[in-house]
Amino acid sequence: MSSQSKRIQTLKQRFESPTRSTASGEAANSTRKRHSVYIDQTLMQRVDELYKETQHEFFPTEITKSAFLEQLLQQGLENLDKVKVALTE
């Protein structure tokens, strides 16, 4: 295998879905894939602050940032009508 092929395989492994474990140590059944998105910097700073506050409220239970963001997205999807109104304003 050439060095370029090895490099490609190594990089490819970074983007494969790792097994996620829950707080109880069980493997989660959801599939994950790495995505890149560009989000407004001030909005992301606000998300970071709210994540820290939420994590502090739930201490000692650990909440991952990805789980926090997934719930924000899920709630947005469940309230899609409100999101659509906000997008058109």
SVG drawing of the C-alpha trace seen along z (x, -y; Angstrom):
<svg xmlns="http://www.w3.org/2000/svg" viewBox="-46 -40 50 42">
<polyline fill="none" stroke="black" stroke-width="0.4" points="0.0,0.0 1.4,-3.4 1.9,-6.1 -0.9,-8.1 -3.3,-5.2 -2.3,-4.8 -2.9,-8.5 -6.3,-8.3 -7.3,-5.2 -6.2,-7.0 -8.1,-10.1 -11.2,-8.0 -11.2,-6.3 -11.6,-9.7 -14.9,-10.2 -16.4,-6.8 -19.1,-6.6 -17.7,-5.7 -19.7,-3.7 -21.2,-6.1 -21.7,-5.1 -24.5,-6.4 -24.1,-7.4 -24.9,-3.8 -22.1,-2.5 -24.3,-0.9 -23.7,-1.4 -26.2,-3.8 -28.0,-2.6 -27.8,-5.9 -25.5,-6.3 -23.2,-9.3 -21.4,-11.1 -19.2,-14.1 -20.6,-17.2 -19.1,-20.6 -21.4,-23.6 -20.6,-27.3 -22.5,-29.0 -22.5,-32.7 -19.8,-33.2 -22.0,-35.1 -24.7,-32.5 -22.1,-29.7 -20.7,-31.7 -24.3,-31.9 -24.7,-28.1 -21.4,-27.5 -22.5,-29.6 -25.9,-27.9 -24.2,-24.5 -21.9,-25.4 -24.9,-26.6 -26.9,-23.5 -24.0,-21.2 -23.6,-23.0 -27.3,-22.5 -27.2,-18.8 -23.9,-18.1 -22.8,-15.4 -24.6,-13.9 -22.3,-14.5 -23.9,-16.0 -21.9,-16.0 -21.9,-19.0 -23.0,-16.8 -26.0,-15.5 -26.9,-19.1 -26.7,-20.2 -28.7,-17.2 -31.5,-18.1 -31.5,-21.7 -31.8,-20.5 -34.5,-18.0 -36.6,-20.6 -36.2,-22.9 -37.5,-20.1 -40.5,-19.5 -41.3,-23.2 -40.6,-23.6 -43.5,-26.0 -42.0,-28.5 -38.6,-28.1 -40.1,-28.8 -41.8,-31.9 -38.5,-33.1 -36.7,-32.4 -39.2,-34.5 -39.0,-37.5"/>
</svg>
